[in-house]
């Protein structure tokens, strides 16, 4: 009797854990809510053939889209349109750089994000001038400037940018 109870407890324990482990298939189409199904309708016929990772990624994007304001959605649509208009080689280069960015330590990622936010606050003509100046430089000049920039204090960096 003891062995039977022990086996029953083990079976219940393992059986209860199985749904948490899942079968690796990811979320099914019918598990998506109506809004998610509407947003992802172009994937309906091939949903079951997608990897669990791809399904989860698409579902998270649909959830994020559902939380966006109309203005945020408009901006996202504009960014996506610009992305689709890029040549395939440029999109691949961006994907590669983003992958490299994701491998950086969180502190480095934040440093880069902070610099980007700062750059976006500049007036368009100043951004364009910095962009043009950077692209006129040789790789050696860029490397030297980068090293010099790293040694500067924030105040020196601000002074440098005003020149």
Backbone as JSON, one array per atom type, in Angstrom:
{
  "sequence": "XXXXXXXXXXXXXXXXXXXXXXXXXXXXXXXXXXXXXXXXXXXXXXXXXXXXXXXXXXXXXXXXXXXXXXXXXXXXXXXXXXXXXXXXXXXXXXXXXXXXXXXXXXXXXXXXXXXXXXXXXXXXXXXXXXXXXXXXXXXXXXXXXXXXXXXXXXXXXXXXXXX",
  "N": [[0.82, -1.19, 0.0], [1.96, 1.22, 0.8], [3.84, 1.58, -1.2], [2.19, 1.87, -3.37], [0.85, 4.31, -2.73], [3.09, 6.01, -2.7], [3.89, 5.82, -5.38], [1.6, 6.89, -6.57], [1.64, 9.55, -5.57], [4.04, 10.42, -6.74], [3.34, 10.2, -9.45], [1.25, 12.06, -9.62], [2.67, 14.38, -8.96], [4.63, 14.53, -11.02], [2.88, 14.51, -13.22], [1.5, 16.88, -12.77], [3.48, 18.69, -13.25], [4.03, 18.46, -15.93], [2.42, 20.12, -17.75], [3.62, 22.58, -17.24], [6.18, 22.18, -18.19], [5.68, 21.83, -20.84], [5.24, 20.96, -24.35], [7.03, 21.93, -26.06], [5.94, 23.07, -28.29], [4.99, 25.63, -28.3], [2.7, 28.46, -28.23], [-0.61, 27.84, -29.36], [-2.65, 28.64, -32.26], [-5.31, 28.99, -31.47], [-5.01, 29.71, -28.83], [-4.34, 32.33, -28.85], [-5.57, 35.63, -28.23], [-8.49, 37.41, -29.5], [-7.72, 39.95, -30.56], [-4.96, 39.58, -30.93], [-5.03, 37.5, -32.81], [-6.2, 38.88, -34.93], [-4.25, 40.81, -35.49], [-2.17, 39.15, -36.25], [-3.08, 37.78, -38.43], [-2.05, 37.25, -41.0], [-0.32, 35.2, -40.59], [-1.8, 32.99, -39.99], [-2.35, 30.59, -41.54], [0.11, 29.34, -41.58], [0.91, 29.16, -38.98], [1.09, 26.93, -37.2], [3.33, 25.7, -38.2], [5.43, 27.33, -37.53], [8.33, 28.0, -35.52], [8.45, 27.52, -31.92], [9.76, 29.66, -30.7], [9.57, 31.71, -32.62], [6.79, 32.01, -32.71], [6.29, 32.93, -30.08], [7.73, 35.31, -30.14], [6.33, 36.75, -32.11], [3.86, 36.92, -30.84], [4.5, 38.45, -28.56], [5.16, 40.85, -29.83], [2.69, 41.51, -30.94], [1.25, 41.92, -28.6], [2.64, 44.14, -27.59], [2.06, 45.99, -29.61], [-0.66, 46.27, -29.2], [-0.68, 47.74, -26.86], [0.24, 50.2, -27.62], [-0.07, 53.74, -28.26], [-2.11, 55.6, -30.63], [-0.38, 57.44, -31.9], [2.16, 56.34, -31.36], [1.89, 53.99, -32.79], [1.67, 54.98, -35.41], [4.23, 56.08, -35.73], [5.74, 53.73, -35.5], [4.86, 52.35, -37.76], [5.85, 54.04, -39.75], [8.62, 53.76, -39.3], [8.89, 51.05, -39.92], [8.19, 51.07, -42.61], [10.31, 52.61, -43.67], [12.36, 50.82, -43.05], [11.72, 48.59, -44.69], [12.21, 49.74, -47.15], [14.93, 49.91, -47.29], [17.96, 48.73, -48.84], [18.57, 45.18, -49.19], [21.19, 44.44, -48.38], [21.94, 46.5, -46.66], [20.02, 46.22, -44.65], [20.82, 43.74, -43.66], [23.36, 44.38, -42.67], [22.62, 46.1, -40.59], [21.18, 44.33, -38.97], [23.29, 42.65, -38.21], [24.95, 44.44, -36.78], [23.2, 45.1, -34.71], [22.96, 42.65, -33.47], [25.58, 42.39, -32.53], [25.58, 44.54, -30.77], [23.7, 43.63, -28.85], [25.23, 41.73, -27.6], [26.95, 43.12, -26.03], [27.98, 44.24, -22.72], [25.44, 45.21, -20.32], [25.98, 47.8, -19.27], [27.53, 49.02, -21.24], [25.73, 48.98, -23.35], [23.81, 50.76, -22.37], [25.31, 53.08, -22.24], [25.73, 53.58, -24.96], [23.06, 53.9, -25.78], [22.43, 56.19, -24.34], [24.14, 58.09, -25.5], [23.07, 58.09, -28.06], [20.48, 59.07, -27.54], [21.21, 61.64, -26.72], [22.34, 62.61, -29.11], [20.07, 62.67, -30.73], [18.77, 64.82, -29.61], [19.97, 67.02, -30.61], [19.88, 69.89, -32.82], [18.57, 69.45, -36.15], [20.34, 70.4, -38.2], [22.82, 70.47, -36.92], [23.12, 67.78, -36.26], [23.28, 66.71, -38.84], [25.63, 67.93, -39.73], [27.56, 66.8, -37.99], [27.25, 64.14, -38.71], [28.01, 64.21, -41.45], [30.66, 65.07, -41.17], [31.78, 62.89, -39.8], [31.54, 60.88, -41.76], [33.27, 61.79, -43.7], [35.71, 61.32, -42.66], [38.69, 59.29, -42.47], [39.1, 55.75, -41.76], [41.2, 55.54, -39.91], [41.31, 58.13, -38.81], [38.82, 58.19, -37.58], [39.12, 56.21, -35.65], [41.14, 57.35, -34.07], [39.83, 59.67, -33.19], [37.75, 58.49, -31.73], [39.21, 57.25, -29.65], [40.34, 59.53, -28.47], [38.0, 60.81, -27.65], [37.09, 59.04, -25.69], [38.88, 59.52, -23.66], [38.2, 62.04, -22.81], [36.6, 64.29, -20.48], [33.12, 64.67, -19.51], [32.53, 67.45, -19.71], [34.58, 68.36, -21.38], [33.89, 66.94, -23.64], [31.48, 68.19, -24.31], [32.41, 70.79, -24.89], [34.01, 70.18, -27.08], [32.09, 69.37, -28.93], [30.78, 71.74, -29.44], [32.42, 73.12, -31.07]],
  "CA": [[0.0, 0.0, 0.0], [2.86, 2.37, 0.86], [4.45, 1.73, -2.53], [1.13, 2.39, -4.23], [0.69, 5.73, -2.41], [4.29, 6.71, -3.15], [3.8, 5.89, -6.84], [0.52, 7.81, -6.89], [2.14, 10.9, -5.29], [5.03, 10.74, -7.78], [2.62, 10.37, -10.7], [0.55, 13.34, -9.53], [3.67, 15.43, -8.99], [5.16, 14.62, -12.38], [1.77, 14.87, -14.1], [1.2, 18.29, -12.56], [4.57, 19.5, -13.79], [4.1, 18.35, -17.38], [1.95, 21.3, -18.48], [4.59, 23.66, -17.09], [7.31, 21.9, -19.07], [5.19, 22.02, -22.19], [5.74, 20.01, -25.32], [7.95, 22.62, -26.95], [5.25, 23.52, -29.49], [4.63, 27.04, -28.2], [1.28, 28.8, -28.14], [-1.37, 27.49, -30.55], [-3.42, 29.75, -32.81], [-6.53, 29.18, -30.68], [-4.67, 30.3, -27.53], [-4.22, 33.78, -29.03], [-6.85, 36.32, -28.08], [-9.06, 37.9, -30.76], [-6.9, 41.04, -31.1], [-3.71, 39.0, -31.42], [-5.32, 36.79, -34.06], [-6.43, 39.89, -35.97], [-2.96, 41.41, -35.86], [-1.29, 38.13, -36.81], [-3.87, 36.97, -39.37], [-1.26, 36.82, -42.16], [0.42, 34.0, -40.19], [-2.73, 31.95, -39.55], [-2.22, 29.32, -42.27], [1.41, 28.69, -41.33], [1.21, 29.32, -37.56], [1.5, 25.67, -36.57], [4.65, 25.34, -38.71], [6.45, 28.23, -37.0], [9.01, 27.52, -34.31], [7.88, 28.11, -30.7], [10.41, 30.96, -30.46], [8.98, 32.67, -33.56], [5.42, 32.27, -32.25], [6.36, 33.76, -28.88], [8.2, 36.64, -30.54], [5.22, 37.42, -32.79], [2.83, 37.22, -29.84], [4.96, 39.6, -27.75], [5.04, 42.05, -30.66], [1.27, 41.84, -31.02], [0.88, 42.49, -27.29], [3.22, 45.49, -27.52], [1.29, 46.82, -30.54], [-1.93, 46.54, -28.56], [-0.49, 48.74, -25.8], [0.71, 51.47, -28.18], [-1.03, 54.81, -28.57], [-2.18, 55.8, -32.09], [0.85, 58.14, -32.34], [3.26, 55.36, -31.34], [1.66, 53.06, -33.9], [2.0, 55.69, -36.64], [5.68, 56.14, -35.79], [6.23, 52.37, -35.76], [4.57, 52.05, -39.17], [6.81, 54.8, -40.56], [9.93, 53.11, -39.18], [8.84, 49.79, -40.65], [8.21, 51.41, -44.04], [11.7, 52.97, -43.99], [13.15, 49.59, -42.98], [11.44, 47.79, -45.89], [12.76, 50.42, -48.32], [16.38, 49.77, -47.31], [18.46, 47.59, -49.62], [18.79, 43.99, -48.35], [22.53, 44.45, -47.8], [21.94, 47.43, -45.53], [19.25, 45.6, -43.56], [21.65, 42.69, -43.08], [24.4, 45.04, -41.88], [21.97, 46.6, -39.38], [20.92, 43.15, -38.13], [24.56, 42.2, -37.66], [25.38, 45.4, -35.76], [22.3, 44.97, -33.57], [23.36, 41.42, -32.8], [26.8, 42.71, -31.79], [25.16, 45.42, -29.68], [23.06, 42.82, -27.83], [26.26, 40.95, -26.91], [27.69, 44.01, -25.13], [27.47, 44.29, -21.35], [24.35, 46.19, -20.16], [26.49, 49.17, -19.05], [27.95, 49.54, -22.55], [24.5, 49.22, -24.11], [23.2, 51.98, -21.86], [26.17, 54.2, -22.66], [25.43, 53.83, -26.37], [21.69, 54.45, -25.85], [22.5, 57.56, -23.82], [24.75, 58.93, -26.55], [22.11, 58.21, -29.15], [19.44, 60.01, -27.1], [21.8, 62.97, -26.77], [22.48, 62.97, -30.53], [18.74, 62.98, -31.25], [18.31, 66.11, -29.09], [20.63, 68.1, -31.35], [19.11, 70.41, -33.97], [18.84, 68.66, -37.36], [21.52, 70.85, -38.95], [24.01, 70.05, -36.18], [23.23, 66.33, -36.45], [23.73, 66.49, -40.21], [27.04, 68.34, -39.81], [28.35, 65.75, -37.33], [27.16, 62.94, -39.56], [28.84, 64.43, -42.63], [32.07, 65.12, -40.73], [32.17, 61.51, -39.5], [31.65, 60.1, -42.99], [34.42, 62.29, -44.48], [36.94, 60.87, -41.99], [39.23, 57.97, -42.8], [38.98, 54.85, -40.61], [42.22, 55.87, -38.91], [40.87, 59.35, -38.13], [37.69, 57.83, -36.72], [39.65, 55.48, -34.49], [41.85, 58.31, -33.22], [38.81, 60.51, -32.56], [37.07, 57.68, -30.73], [40.12, 57.11, -28.5], [40.42, 60.84, -27.82], [36.7, 61.03, -27.01], [37.03, 58.19, -24.5], [39.72, 60.12, -22.62], [37.65, 63.35, -22.43], [35.56, 64.4, -19.46], [31.86, 65.13, -20.14], [32.62, 68.88, -20.04], [35.44, 68.47, -22.57], [33.12, 66.44, -24.78], [30.54, 69.25, -24.68], [33.19, 71.83, -25.56], [34.42, 69.65, -28.38], [30.94, 69.35, -29.83], [30.39, 73.11, -29.77], [33.35, 73.65, -32.08]],
  "C": [[0.86, 1.25, 0.0], [3.45, 2.64, -0.53], [3.43, 2.32, -3.5], [0.94, 3.89, -4.0], [1.88, 6.56, -2.89], [4.25, 6.87, -4.67], [2.72, 6.88, -7.27], [0.96, 9.26, -6.68], [3.13, 11.33, -6.37], [4.34, 11.01, -9.11], [1.9, 11.72, -10.73], [1.54, 14.49, -9.64], [4.21, 15.63, -10.39], [4.07, 15.05, -13.35], [1.42, 16.34, -13.97], [2.27, 19.19, -13.15], [4.61, 19.48, -15.31], [3.57, 19.58, -18.13], [2.93, 22.47, -18.36], [5.79, 23.44, -18.0], [6.91, 22.13, -20.52], [5.77, 20.98, -23.13], [6.67, 20.68, -26.32], [7.28, 23.18, -28.19], [4.89, 25.0, -29.45], [3.13, 27.22, -28.17], [0.59, 28.41, -29.46], [-2.16, 28.7, -31.02], [-4.65, 30.04, -31.95], [-6.26, 29.75, -29.29], [-4.46, 31.81, -27.63], [-5.57, 34.43, -28.8], [-7.28, 36.9, -29.43], [-8.19, 39.0, -31.38], [-5.58, 40.52, -31.66], [-3.93, 38.25, -32.73], [-5.54, 37.76, -35.21], [-5.11, 40.48, -36.44], [-2.04, 40.42, -36.59], [-1.96, 37.29, -37.89], [-3.07, 36.5, -40.59], [-0.44, 35.56, -41.86], [-0.48, 32.8, -39.92], [-2.48, 30.6, -40.23], [-0.9, 28.6, -41.98], [1.81, 28.72, -39.86], [1.76, 28.04, -36.94], [2.88, 25.22, -37.04], [5.78, 26.23, -38.21], [7.09, 27.64, -35.76], [8.35, 28.17, -33.08], [8.47, 29.49, -30.41], [9.79, 32.03, -31.34], [7.56, 33.01, -33.13], [5.42, 33.2, -31.05], [6.77, 35.19, -29.23], [7.06, 37.41, -31.22], [4.12, 37.79, -31.79], [3.23, 38.42, -28.98], [4.84, 40.9, -28.55], [3.59, 42.48, -30.8], [0.79, 42.46, -29.72], [1.38, 43.93, -27.17], [2.43, 46.44, -28.42], [-0.04, 47.21, -29.9], [-1.85, 47.59, -27.46], [-0.09, 50.11, -26.33], [-0.43, 52.46, -28.38], [-1.09, 54.93, -30.11], [-0.92, 56.5, -32.64], [2.03, 57.17, -32.39], [3.11, 54.36, -32.49], [2.04, 53.7, -35.23], [3.52, 55.75, -36.82], [6.29, 54.78, -36.11], [6.0, 51.99, -37.22], [5.54, 52.79, -40.09], [8.2, 54.18, -40.5], [9.97, 51.82, -39.98], [8.89, 50.05, -42.16], [9.63, 51.78, -44.47], [12.59, 51.74, -44.01], [12.96, 48.77, -44.26], [12.03, 48.41, -47.15], [14.28, 50.33, -48.39], [16.8, 48.61, -48.21], [18.74, 46.41, -48.69], [20.16, 43.97, -47.68], [22.6, 45.36, -46.57], [21.14, 46.87, -44.36], [20.08, 44.52, -42.87], [22.76, 43.28, -42.22], [23.82, 45.54, -40.55], [21.67, 45.45, -38.43], [22.19, 42.69, -37.44], [25.03, 43.13, -36.54], [24.5, 45.31, -34.52], [22.65, 43.72, -32.76], [24.62, 41.65, -31.96], [26.49, 43.59, -30.58], [24.57, 44.61, -28.53], [24.04, 41.98, -27.03], [27.07, 41.79, -25.93], [27.13, 43.92, -23.72], [26.39, 45.38, -21.23], [24.84, 47.63, -19.97], [26.89, 49.81, -20.37], [26.72, 49.84, -23.41], [23.86, 50.53, -23.67], [24.0, 53.21, -22.25], [25.87, 54.58, -24.11], [24.03, 54.43, -26.52], [21.69, 55.91, -25.39], [23.09, 58.51, -24.86], [23.79, 59.12, -27.71], [21.0, 59.19, -28.78], [19.96, 61.45, -27.15], [21.87, 63.46, -28.21], [21.13, 63.39, -31.1], [18.2, 64.31, -30.73], [18.93, 67.29, -29.84], [19.72, 68.62, -32.46], [19.5, 69.63, -35.23], [20.1, 69.1, -38.12], [22.82, 70.46, -38.24], [24.22, 68.53, -36.3], [23.8, 66.02, -37.84], [25.21, 66.83, -40.34], [27.94, 67.29, -39.16], [28.39, 64.47, -38.16], [28.08, 63.07, -40.77], [30.32, 64.43, -42.28], [32.58, 63.7, -40.47], [32.42, 60.72, -40.78], [32.78, 60.59, -43.91], [35.74, 61.81, -43.89], [37.39, 59.51, -42.52], [39.02, 57.06, -41.58], [40.0, 55.15, -39.51], [41.83, 57.11, -38.11], [39.71, 59.04, -37.17], [38.18, 57.13, -35.46], [40.35, 56.43, -33.53], [40.86, 59.2, -32.49], [38.09, 59.74, -31.46], [37.93, 57.53, -29.48], [40.24, 58.42, -27.74], [39.14, 61.14, -27.04], [36.6, 60.26, -25.7], [37.83, 58.8, -23.34], [39.16, 61.46, -22.1], [36.66, 63.23, -21.27], [34.26, 64.82, -20.16], [31.91, 66.61, -20.54], [33.48, 69.09, -21.29], [34.7, 67.98, -23.82], [32.13, 67.5, -25.25], [31.26, 70.38, -25.41], [33.58, 71.42, -26.97], [33.28, 69.71, -29.39], [30.48, 70.74, -30.24], [31.26, 73.71, -30.85], [32.85, 73.43, -33.48]]
}
